[in-house]
Amino acid sequence: MSGCENKELDTKPELVIGLTGGIGTNFKQVRNIIKNALINEYNYQVLEIKLSKIHDEILESNCSTESDDNKSLNNLLKKMNKCNELRKATGKKELYAIMAVSRIKKT
């Protein structure tokens, strides 16, 4: 979900919290509870990184969709299949983990 760092002091450790679930899982409430606790109770800055957004960025040039509705089942299945192809082509089952770590390092 996020890499966090202290707003005022650099004495608090960086935190990385990951939430994972199936397609369509709504993490909004859980994400908000964690985010609010980190900000209000521990004075952390929260940065959310969504793998689904990284997924879309990578697939933009590699996978065309037939409608503008990116939430449609057909488009989701196409994207999932394309990601499976990318994992197979790279030989890396951990491709999403690598993408997440890369994005965290950039922030």
LUMVO-734664 format. One line per field, with one value per atom (N, C-alpha, C): atom name; x, y, z; residue in one letter; residue number from 1. Coordinates in Angstrom, 2 decimals. Each point is the difference from the previous one (the first is absolute). Layout:
BEGIN
ronu <- CA:...
c1 <- X:...
c2 <- Y:...
c3 <- Z:...
torkol <- A:...
lummi <- NUM:...
END
This chain:
BEGIN
ronu <- N:CA:C:N:CA:C:N:CA:C:N:CA:C:N:CA:C:N:CA:C:N:CA:C:N:CA:C:N:CA:C:N:CA:C:N:CA:C:N:CA:C:N:CA:C:N:CA:C:N:CA:C:N:CA:C:N:CA:C:N:CA:C:N:CA:C:N:CA:C:N:CA:C:N:CA:C:N:CA:C:N:CA:C:N:CA:C:N:CA:C:N:CA:C:N:CA:C:N:CA:C:N:CA:C:N:CA:C:N:CA:C:N:CA:C:N:CA:C:N:CA:C:N:CA:C:N:CA:C:N:CA:C:N:CA:C:N:CA:C:N:CA:C:N:CA:C:N:CA:C:N:CA:C:N:CA:C:N:CA:C:N:CA:C:N:CA:C:N:CA:C:N:CA:C:N:CA:C:N:CA:C:N:CA:C:N:CA:C:N:CA:C:N:CA:C:N:CA:C:N:CA:C:N:CA:C:N:CA:C:N:CA:C:N:CA:C:N:CA:C:N:CA:C:N:CA:C:N:CA:C:N:CA:C:N:CA:C:N:CA:C:N:CA:C:N:CA:C:N:CA:C:N:CA:C:N:CA:C:N:CA:C:N:CA:C:N:CA:C:N:CA:C:N:CA:C:N:CA:C:N:CA:C:N:CA:C:N:CA:C:N:CA:C:N:CA:C:N:CA:C:N:CA:C:N:CA:C:N:CA:C:N:CA:C:N:CA:C:N:CA:C:N:CA:C:N:CA:C:N:CA:C:N:CA:C:N:CA:C:N:CA:C:N:CA:C:N:CA:C:N:CA:C:N:CA:C:N:CA:C:N:CA:C:N:CA:C:N:CA:C:N:CA:C
c1 <- 0.81:-0.81:0.85:0.99:0.67:1.39:0.86:1.27:-0.22:0.44:-0.28:1.29:0.04:1.14:-0.50:0.75:-0.38:0.00:-1.02:-0.09:1.03:0.24:0.84:1.42:0.13:1.31:0.32:1.26:0.42:0.34:-0.51:0.34:-0.94:-1.17:-0.92:0.36:-0.19:0.32:-1.01:0.46:-0.91:-0.84:-1.27:-0.91:-0.51:-0.13:-0.64:-1.07:-1.24:-1.13:-0.65:-0.18:-0.61:-1.33:-0.98:-1.30:-0.20:-0.48:-0.20:-1.34:-0.62:-1.28:-0.37:-1.08:-0.47:-0.51:-0.20:-0.52:-1.34:-0.14:-1.24:-0.07:1.02:0.01:0.06:-0.88:-0.05:0.77:1.16:0.84:-0.15:-0.93:-0.10:-0.11:-0.90:-0.20:1.25:0.56:1.22:1.15:0.15:1.06:-0.15:-1.23:-0.23:0.29:-0.36:0.28:1.50:0.75:1.45:0.62:-0.41:0.53:-0.26:-1.22:-0.34:0.77:0.18:0.76:1.46:0.59:1.40:0.18:-0.93:0.11:-0.33:-1.14:-0.50:0.64:0.29:0.54:1.52:0.63:1.45:0.74:-0.74:0.60:0.87:-0.50:0.70:-0.62:0.81:-0.48:-0.30:-1.13:-0.42:0.02:0.60:0.02:-0.61:-1.10:-0.64:0.53:0.34:0.44:-0.92:-0.73:-0.92:0.61:0.17:0.55:-0.91:-1.29:-0.92:0.30:0.44:0.37:1.30:0.97:1.26:-0.30:-0.86:-0.45:-0.54:-0.88:-0.59:1.05:0.97:1.07:0.81:0.33:0.82:-0.78:-1.25:-0.80:-0.51:0.04:-0.51:0.56:1.28:0.63:0.00:-0.38:0.07:-1.34:-1.08:-1.31:-1.08:-0.64:-1.10:-1.29:-0.91:-1.30:-1.05:-1.15:-0.99:-0.99:0.03:-0.89:0.72:-0.61:0.57:-0.25:-0.81:-0.35:1.06:1.02:1.10:-0.43:-1.20:-0.48:-0.75:-0.24:-0.78:0.75:-0.76:0.58:0.89:-0.44:0.77:1.38:0.03:1.28:0.89:-0.61:0.79:0.62:-0.76:0.53:1.13:-0.15:1.06:1.27:-0.16:1.17:0.67:-0.81:0.56:0.77:-0.58:0.69:1.30:-0.01:1.22:1.06:-0.41:0.97:0.58:-0.83:0.51:1.01:-0.28:0.95:1.32:-0.10:1.22:0.81:-0.69:0.71:0.71:-0.70:0.58:1.18:-0.15:1.06:1.25:-0.21:1.15:0.54:-0.81:0.41:-0.05:-0.76:-0.07:-1.43:-0.27:-1.32:-0.20:1.12:-0.04:-0.02:-0.43:0.03:-0.69:-1.16:-0.72:0.76:0.62:0.80:1.17:0.63:1.10:-0.50:-1.17:-0.57:-0.30:-0.53:-0.34:1.24:1.03:1.25:0.63:-0.03:0.54:-0.72:-1.32:-0.78:0.27:0.13:0.31:1.35:0.99:1.35:-0.01:-0.89:-0.05:-0.59:-0.70:-0.65:0.87
c2 <- -1.17:1.17:1.24:0.07:1.27:-0.13:0.94:0.24:1.23:0.01:1.14:0.52:1.29:0.58:1.09:0.32:0.99:1.38:0.81:1.36:0.92:-0.15:0.95:-0.51:-1.22:-0.54:-1.21:-0.23:-1.18:-1.15:0.06:-1.03:-1.20:0.15:-1.13:-0.84:-1.30:-0.87:0.17:-0.31:-0.04:-1.26:0.12:-1.14:-0.30:-1.26:-0.42:-1.00:0.32:-0.86:-0.41:-1.28:-0.48:-0.67:0.34:-0.66:-0.71:-1.22:-0.75:-0.73:-0.11:-0.69:-0.27:-0.67:-0.32:1.22:-0.17:1.08:0.47:1.31:0.57:0.14:-0.46:0.15:1.48:0.44:1.40:0.19:0.60:0.24:1.42:0.76:1.42:0.22:-0.71:0.20:-0.40:-1.14:-0.46:0.97:0.40:0.94:1.32:0.49:1.26:-0.10:-1.12:-0.20:0.01:-0.75:-0.06:1.37:0.63:1.31:1.04:0.06:0.98:-0.25:-1.26:-0.32:0.44:-0.28:0.37:1.53:0.69:1.47:0.64:-0.34:0.69:-0.44:-1.29:-0.51:-0.07:-0.17:-0.20:1.05:0.96:1.11:-0.46:-1.01:-0.48:0.62:0.11:0.38:-1.30:-0.07:-1.23:0.20:-0.94:-0.01:-1.33:0.07:-1.22:-0.36:-1.26:-0.52:-1.16:0.13:-1.06:-0.79:-1.29:-0.85:-0.04:0.16:0.01:1.18:1.12:1.16:-0.28:-0.61:-0.37:-1.00:-0.95:-1.02:0.69:0.98:0.70:0.77:0.62:0.74:-0.93:-1.16:-0.96:-0.57:-0.30:-0.64:0.98:1.29:1.00:-0.20:-0.23:-0.16:-1.45:-0.92:-1.42:-0.68:0.66:-0.67:1.00:-0.22:0.88:-0.55:0.91:-0.40:0.47:-0.67:0.33:1.06:0.45:1.07:0.90:1.13:0.92:-0.45:-1.00:-0.47:-0.97:0.54:-0.83:-0.95:0.16:-0.88:-1.20:-0.04:-1.10:-1.31:-1.05:-1.32:-0.41:0.27:-0.37:0.68:1.29:0.71:-0.48:-0.27:-0.51:-1.35:-0.86:-1.30:0.14:0.92:0.25:0.48:0.91:0.52:-1.10:-0.82:-1.11:-0.96:-0.33:-0.90:0.62:1.30:0.67:-0.01:0.20:-0.06:-1.39:-1.01:-1.37:-0.24:0.55:-0.11:0.72:1.17:0.75:-0.78:-0.59:-0.81:-1.17:-0.64:-1.15:0.43:1.13:0.49:0.40:0.58:0.42:-1.14:-1.05:-1.10:0.38:1.05:0.50:-0.04:-0.98:-0.07:1.15:0.56:1.08:1.37:0.07:1.24:1.16:-0.24:1.07:0.46:-0.89:0.39:0.89:-0.35:0.81:1.38:0.05:1.30:0.86:-0.62:0.73:0.57:-0.82:0.45:1.11:-0.14:1.03:1.32:-0.02:1.22:0.62:-0.84:0.52:0.69:-0.59:0.58:1.35:0.19:1.26:1.15:-0.33:1.05:0.50
c3 <- 0.00:0.00:0.00:0.87:0.09:0.56:-0.38:0.65:0.82:1.25:0.87:0.59:0.17:0.69:0.92:1.04:0.98:-0.62:0.31:-0.52:0.64:1.30:0.73:0.25:0.38:0.36:-0.85:-0.22:-0.74:0.94:1.22:0.98:-0.03:-0.62:-0.10:-1.21:0.11:-1.14:-1.13:-1.20:-1.14:0.11:-0.31:0.05:-1.40:-0.30:-1.24:0.39:-0.34:0.33:-1.31:-0.21:-1.24:0.26:-0.82:0.04:-1.32:0.05:-1.22:0.04:-1.16:-0.07:-1.45:-0.18:-1.34:-0.73:-1.29:-0.83:0.57:0.10:0.49:1.51:0.72:1.44:0.35:0.85:0.38:1.31:-0.10:1.18:0.54:-0.53:0.34:1.52:0.67:1.43:0.79:-0.30:0.69:-0.25:-1.27:-0.37:0.77:0.10:0.71:1.49:0.61:1.43:0.25:-0.80:0.16:-0.26:-1.09:-0.38:1.10:0.49:1.04:1.29:0.36:1.22:-0.16:-1.14:-0.21:0.01:-0.62:-0.08:1.35:0.56:1.19:1.30:0.12:1.26:0.03:-1.16:-0.03:-0.81:-0.57:-0.73:-1.18:-0.70:-1.19:-1.26:-1.02:-1.32:-0.74:-0.68:-0.67:-1.51:-0.68:-1.44:-0.45:-0.73:-0.48:-1.38:-0.17:-1.29:-0.34:-1.10:-0.41:-1.14:0.22:-1.05:-1.21:0.21:-1.14:-0.93:0.56:-0.82:-0.76:0.68:-0.65:-1.11:0.31:-0.95:-1.26:0.18:-1.15:-0.80:0.70:-0.69:-0.89:0.52:-0.75:-1.17:0.22:-1.04:-1.04:0.30:-0.93:-1.41:-0.07:-1.30:-0.49:0.89:-0.36:-0.15:0.39:-0.01:-0.37:-1.12:-0.38:0.60:0.29:0.52:-0.99:0.01:-1.01:0.42:1.26:0.43:0.99:0.31:0.96:1.43:0.18:1.33:0.51:0.70:0.49:1.10:0.54:1.05:-0.56:-1.29:-0.56:0.16:0.20:0.20:-1.16:-1.22:-1.18:0.02:0.31:0.03:1.14:1.16:1.13:-0.35:-0.64:-0.39:-1.02:-0.95:-0.97:0.69:0.95:0.72:0.83:0.66:0.78:-0.90:-1.15:-0.94:-0.48:-0.30:-0.46:1.09:1.24:1.11:0.15:-0.16:0.06:-1.12:-1.18:-1.11:0.33:0.61:0.38:1.04:0.98:1.00:-0.67:-0.92:-0.70:-0.86:-0.72:-0.88:0.79:1.20:0.81:0.85:0.16:0.86:1.48:0.30:1.38:0.52:0.84:0.62:0.98:0.47:0.98:-0.67:-1.25:-0.77:0.72:0.59:0.70:1.23:0.71:1.16:-0.42:-1.11:-0.53:-0.39:-0.64:-0.39:1.23:1.04:1.22:0.67:0.14:0.61:-0.82:-1.30:-0.89:0.20:0.08:0.18:1.37:1.02:1.35:0.01:-0.67:-0.04:-0.71:-0.99:-0.74:0.83:1.06:0.79:1.11
torkol <- M:M:M:S:S:S:G:G:G:C:C:C:E:E:E:N:N:N:K:K:K:E:E:E:L:L:L:D:D:D:T:T:T:K:K:K:P:P:P:E:E:E:L:L:L:V:V:V:I:I:I:G:G:G:L:L:L:T:T:T:G:G:G:G:G:G:I:I:I:G:G:G:T:T:T:N:N:N:F:F:F:K:K:K:Q:Q:Q:V:V:V:R:R:R:N:N:N:I:I:I:I:I:I:K:K:K:N:N:N:A:A:A:L:L:L:I:I:I:N:N:N:E:E:E:Y:Y:Y:N:N:N:Y:Y:Y:Q:Q:Q:V:V:V:L:L:L:E:E:E:I:I:I:K:K:K:L:L:L:S:S:S:K:K:K:I:I:I:H:H:H:D:D:D:E:E:E:I:I:I:L:L:L:E:E:E:S:S:S:N:N:N:C:C:C:S:S:S:T:T:T:E:E:E:S:S:S:D:D:D:D:D:D:N:N:N:K:K:K:S:S:S:L:L:L:N:N:N:N:N:N:L:L:L:L:L:L:K:K:K:K:K:K:M:M:M:N:N:N:K:K:K:C:C:C:N:N:N:E:E:E:L:L:L:R:R:R:K:K:K:A:A:A:T:T:T:G:G:G:K:K:K:K:K:K:E:E:E:L:L:L:Y:Y:Y:A:A:A:I:I:I:M:M:M:A:A:A:V:V:V:S:S:S:R:R:R:I:I:I:K:K:K:K:K:K:T:T:T
lummi <- 1:1:1:2:2:2:3:3:3:4:4:4:5:5:5:6:6:6:7:7:7:8:8:8:9:9:9:10:10:10:11:11:11:12:12:12:13:13:13:14:14:14:15:15:15:16:16:16:17:17:17:18:18:18:19:19:19:20:20:20:21:21:21:22:22:22:23:23:23:24:24:24:25:25:25:26:26:26:27:27:27:28:28:28:29:29:29:30:30:30:31:31:31:32:32:32:33:33:33:34:34:34:35:35:35:36:36:36:37:37:37:38:38:38:39:39:39:40:40:40:41:41:41:42:42:42:43:43:43:44:44:44:45:45:45:46:46:46:47:47:47:48:48:48:49:49:49:50:50:50:51:51:51:52:52:52:53:53:53:54:54:54:55:55:55:56:56:56:57:57:57:58:58:58:59:59:59:60:60:60:61:61:61:62:62:62:63:63:63:64:64:64:65:65:65:66:66:66:67:67:67:68:68:68:69:69:69:70:70:70:71:71:71:72:72:72:73:73:73:74:74:74:75:75:75:76:76:76:77:77:77:78:78:78:79:79:79:80:80:80:81:81:81:82:82:82:83:83:83:84:84:84:85:85:85:86:86:86:87:87:87:88:88:88:89:89:89:90:90:90:91:91:91:92:92:92:93:93:93:94:94:94:95:95:95:96:96:96:97:97:97:98:98:98:99:99:99:100:100:100:101:101:101:102:102:102:103:103:103:104:104:104:105:105:105:106:106:106:107:107:107
END
